[in-house]
Amino acid sequence: MYTLKVEKMSCGGCAARVTRAVQAVDPRAKVEVLLKDRLVQVESAEALDAIAGAITSAGYPATQATQI
């Protein structure tokens, strides 16, 4: 599972676009959006770079979140 920080994600529409971007790379991906924290958790067989790249290409710069 990957956790990504998505700074420009601020509403439900943003969350839906981010989810669609991830599922365009991996239609079977499980995506959980934590809008308040601007985090996206993705369970996917695809590489982190591919997932982050798809979200970034959709207009939402994504970086791997620091694990606590």
Buried (B, 14 or more C-beta within 10 A) or exposed (E): EBBBBBEBBEEEEBBEBBBEBBBEBBEEBEBEBBBEEBBBBBEBEBEBEEBBBBBBEBEBBBEEBEEE
